Amino acid sequence: MQSYTIGQAARLLGVSPDTARRWADAGKVATHRDDGGRRLIDGRDLAAFSIEVAQNGTGEDEASYTSARNAFPGIVTAVTLGDVAAQVEIQAGPHRLVSLLTREAVEELGLEVGMQATARVKSTSVHIDRT
């Protein structure tokens, strides 16, 4: 059975490694140590815990209410403004997401490089929520 490091588990759960570590320290998810002393989480335990987190929330700042279920929290890495349209790039862990939206929407959200944002994907559209 595959096991995951705390960092890998954090990426899969969409939280920081510190949060995943705190959950492990609190006994919310079982861990064991490998021969090198790294804490690992068994795949089955992580799968069950991920369902629990999805159903009950992470305990961190909750996302806004939305019908778009595929959320990618990350950091804005580029904002390109045109006269009417704009392009926003977000790096969410290993994922680079690019959204085309109106310049007005970018300005209303106050999006700029370096700030946290969440890309929400529904069907073929990417929605950007300021976090």
Residue frames relative to the residue before (quaternion, step in Angstrom):
aa qw qx qy qz dx dy dz
M 1.0000 0.0000 0.0000 0.0000 0.00 0.00 0.00
Q 0.4670 -0.6837 0.4912 0.2705 3.54 -1.01 0.85
S 0.1543 -0.7560 0.6298 0.0894 3.52 -1.15 0.76
Y 0.2653 -0.7715 0.5654 0.1213 3.55 -1.21 0.60
T 0.4562 -0.6424 0.5346 0.3056 3.55 -1.12 0.69
I 0.6781 -0.4660 0.3642 0.4364 3.56 -1.28 0.24
G 0.6583 0.5152 -0.3100 0.4528 3.61 0.94 -0.85
Q 0.6542 0.4961 -0.3132 0.4773 3.59 0.95 -0.84
A 0.6437 0.5184 -0.3174 0.4650 3.57 0.97 -0.87
A 0.6320 0.5374 -0.3326 0.4485 3.58 0.96 -0.85
R 0.6591 0.5010 -0.3149 0.4641 3.60 0.90 -0.88
L 0.6743 0.4955 -0.2975 0.4596 3.58 0.93 -0.85
L 0.7054 0.4459 -0.2518 0.4901 3.58 1.09 -0.72
G 0.4300 -0.7231 0.4455 0.3063 3.59 1.24 -0.29
V 0.5886 0.5322 -0.3819 0.4737 3.57 1.13 0.70
S 0.6240 -0.5256 0.4080 0.4099 3.56 -1.28 0.10
P 0.6178 -0.5349 0.4102 0.4048 3.60 -1.18 0.42
D 0.6084 0.5542 -0.3541 0.4442 3.60 1.08 -0.67
T 0.6454 0.5052 -0.3221 0.4738 3.59 0.98 -0.79
A 0.6540 0.5039 -0.3160 0.4675 3.60 0.91 -0.89
R 0.6370 0.5233 -0.3191 0.4675 3.59 1.03 -0.79
R 0.6501 0.5092 -0.3179 0.4659 3.60 0.95 -0.85
W 0.6360 0.5215 -0.3267 0.4656 3.59 0.99 -0.81
A 0.6561 0.4960 -0.3091 0.4775 3.57 0.98 -0.84
D 0.6468 0.5213 -0.3142 0.4595 3.60 0.96 -0.87
A 0.6998 0.4602 -0.2592 0.4810 3.59 1.07 -0.76
G 0.5134 -0.6737 0.4026 0.3470 3.57 1.28 -0.03
K 0.3918 0.7310 -0.4792 0.2873 3.60 1.20 0.31
V 0.7626 0.0822 -0.0650 0.6383 3.56 1.23 -0.48
A 0.4507 -0.7162 0.4731 0.2450 3.58 -0.88 1.00
T 0.0753 -0.7803 0.6197 0.0390 3.54 -1.10 0.76
H 0.0927 -0.7407 0.6573 0.1040 3.52 -1.37 0.23
R 0.4376 -0.6988 0.5016 0.2618 3.58 -1.22 0.35
D 0.3773 -0.6957 0.5591 0.2468 3.54 -1.12 0.73
D 0.7463 -0.4011 0.2790 0.4520 3.58 -1.29 -0.03
G 0.6878 0.4659 -0.2774 0.4827 3.59 1.17 -0.53
G 0.5818 -0.6164 0.3573 0.3925 3.59 1.30 0.04
R 0.4832 0.6609 -0.4468 0.3607 3.60 1.24 0.04
R 0.4179 -0.6799 0.5378 0.2719 3.56 -1.08 0.74
L 0.0740 -0.7996 0.5960 -0.0027 3.54 -0.89 1.00
I 0.2361 -0.7317 0.6219 0.1484 3.53 -1.28 0.54
D 0.4452 -0.6838 0.5072 0.2773 3.58 -0.81 1.00
G 0.6159 -0.5974 0.3841 0.3410 3.54 -1.06 0.82
R 0.6622 0.5006 -0.3184 0.4578 3.61 0.92 -0.85
D 0.6448 0.5102 -0.3198 0.4708 3.60 1.01 -0.81
L 0.6629 0.5013 -0.3068 0.4638 3.57 0.96 -0.86
A 0.6285 0.5346 -0.3372 0.4533 3.60 0.98 -0.79
A 0.6710 0.4859 -0.2982 0.4742 3.59 0.89 -0.93
F 0.6653 0.5024 -0.3042 0.4609 3.58 0.95 -0.87
S 0.6353 0.5367 -0.3418 0.4376 3.60 0.99 -0.76
I 0.6194 0.5230 -0.3390 0.4774 3.59 1.09 -0.67
E 0.6432 0.5246 -0.3116 0.4627 3.57 0.98 -0.88
V 0.6562 0.5030 -0.3083 0.4705 3.59 0.93 -0.90
A 0.6569 0.5137 -0.3140 0.4539 3.59 0.94 -0.86
Q 0.7025 0.4663 -0.2712 0.4642 3.59 0.96 -0.81
N 0.7952 0.3316 -0.1412 0.4876 3.57 0.96 -0.89
G 0.5273 -0.6107 0.4255 0.4098 3.59 1.22 -0.17
T 0.5659 -0.6443 0.4217 0.2947 3.53 -1.27 0.40
G 0.4800 -0.6417 0.4688 0.3715 3.57 1.16 -0.42
E 0.6004 0.4974 -0.3653 0.5086 3.58 1.31 -0.11
D 0.7423 -0.3266 0.2729 0.5175 3.57 -1.24 -0.21
E 0.3410 -0.7521 0.5303 0.1919 3.54 -0.70 1.08
A 0.5330 -0.6201 0.4727 0.3286 3.55 -1.15 0.63
S 0.6031 -0.5310 0.4341 0.4073 3.51 -1.26 0.31
Y 0.5829 -0.5671 0.4381 0.3831 3.55 -1.25 0.35
T 0.1709 0.7812 -0.5748 0.1734 3.54 -0.75 1.06
S 0.4506 -0.6738 0.5074 0.2924 3.55 -1.19 0.47
A 0.5682 0.5754 -0.3896 0.4408 3.60 1.25 -0.19
R 0.2277 -0.8472 0.4722 0.0863 3.57 -0.35 1.27
N 0.6787 0.4742 -0.2953 0.4767 3.61 1.13 -0.51
A 0.0215 0.8342 -0.5450 0.0809 3.56 -0.06 1.33
F 0.0946 -0.7838 0.6135 0.0188 3.55 -0.99 0.94
P 0.1344 -0.7993 0.5805 0.0782 3.62 -0.04 1.23
G 0.1794 0.7933 -0.5635 0.1446 3.56 -0.90 0.84
I 0.5400 -0.5852 0.4918 0.3521 3.51 -1.29 -0.54
V 0.4661 -0.6622 0.5101 0.2898 3.55 -1.02 0.84
T 0.1496 -0.8164 0.5555 0.0503 3.58 -0.72 1.10
A 0.8037 0.0115 -0.0117 0.5948 3.61 1.19 -0.35
V 0.0315 -0.7466 0.6642 0.0221 3.52 -1.19 0.74
T 0.0419 -0.7851 0.6177 -0.0172 3.55 -0.70 1.14
L 0.1459 -0.8153 0.5591 0.0376 3.55 -0.56 1.24
G 0.1518 -0.7433 0.6446 0.0942 3.53 -1.03 0.90
D 0.7360 -0.3798 0.2893 0.4801 3.56 -1.25 -0.23
V 0.8070 0.1746 -0.0609 0.5609 3.58 0.96 -0.91
A 0.7761 0.3007 -0.1412 0.5360 3.59 0.94 -0.92
A 0.1425 -0.7662 0.6198 0.0921 3.55 -1.34 0.29
Q 0.2189 -0.7385 0.6201 0.1491 3.53 -1.30 0.39
V 0.0779 -0.7863 0.6129 0.0077 3.55 -0.89 1.04
E 0.1428 -0.7751 0.6116 0.0689 3.56 -0.93 0.96
I 0.0779 -0.7783 0.6228 0.0144 3.55 -1.01 0.94
Q 0.2116 -0.7321 0.6328 0.1369 3.56 -1.03 0.84
A 0.0132 -0.7972 0.6004 -0.0615 3.56 -0.51 1.26
G 0.7709 -0.1897 0.0854 0.6020 3.55 0.07 1.29
P 0.8111 -0.2075 0.1508 0.5256 3.61 -0.75 -0.95
H 0.6266 0.5740 -0.3186 0.4199 3.59 1.28 -0.12
R 0.1671 -0.7402 0.6443 0.0954 3.55 -0.98 0.95
L 0.0542 -0.8003 0.5971 -0.0073 3.55 -0.68 1.12
V 0.1276 -0.7804 0.6105 0.0440 3.53 -0.99 0.90
S 0.0584 -0.7987 0.5988 0.0042 3.56 -0.87 0.98
L 0.2215 -0.7289 0.6326 0.1396 3.52 -1.09 0.82
L 0.1280 0.7849 -0.5903 0.1384 3.56 -0.72 1.07
T 0.6528 -0.5084 0.3574 0.4331 3.56 -1.20 0.04
R 0.5988 -0.5480 0.4438 0.3798 3.53 -1.22 0.53
E 0.6185 0.5652 -0.3322 0.4333 3.56 1.03 -0.86
A 0.6529 0.5107 -0.3192 0.4593 3.63 0.94 -0.84
V 0.6399 0.5162 -0.3241 0.4681 3.60 0.96 -0.85
E 0.6775 0.4877 -0.2924 0.4665 3.58 0.92 -0.89
E 0.6467 0.5184 -0.3222 0.4573 3.61 0.98 -0.80
L 0.6964 0.4468 -0.2659 0.4946 3.57 1.03 -0.79
G 0.3591 -0.7497 0.4849 0.2717 3.58 1.20 -0.35
L 0.2628 0.8002 -0.5038 0.1917 3.58 1.14 0.59
E 0.1454 0.7625 -0.6208 0.1100 3.54 -0.99 0.92
V 0.6743 -0.5056 0.3574 0.4024 3.55 -1.24 0.53
G 0.7778 0.3430 -0.2712 0.4514 3.55 -0.99 0.91
M 0.6481 0.5116 -0.3456 0.4459 3.60 1.15 -0.29
Q 0.5321 -0.6069 0.4858 0.3356 3.54 -1.26 0.46
A 0.0976 0.7642 -0.6334 0.0732 3.53 -1.11 0.76
T 0.2865 -0.7409 0.5795 0.1820 3.55 -1.25 0.35
A 0.2351 -0.7351 0.6191 0.1451 3.55 -0.86 0.99
R 0.1040 -0.7819 0.6137 0.0343 3.55 -0.83 1.02
V 0.1676 -0.8050 0.5670 0.0477 3.51 -0.77 1.10
K 0.0868 0.7523 -0.6477 0.0836 3.53 -0.88 1.02
S 0.8102 -0.0276 -0.0517 0.5832 3.53 -0.60 1.20
T 0.7690 -0.3261 0.2330 0.4980 3.61 -0.69 -0.97
S 0.5971 0.5661 -0.3612 0.4388 3.59 1.24 0.22
V 0.2224 -0.7375 0.6205 0.1471 3.54 -1.15 0.68
H 0.1505 -0.7803 0.6047 0.0535 3.58 -0.72 1.12
I 0.2321 -0.7730 0.5774 0.1233 3.60 -0.93 0.86
D 0.0868 -0.7678 0.6342 0.0274 3.58 -0.86 1.07
R 0.3705 -0.6991 0.5589 0.2482 3.57 -0.89 0.84
T 0.1207 -0.8074 0.5754 0.0494 3.60 -0.85 0.95
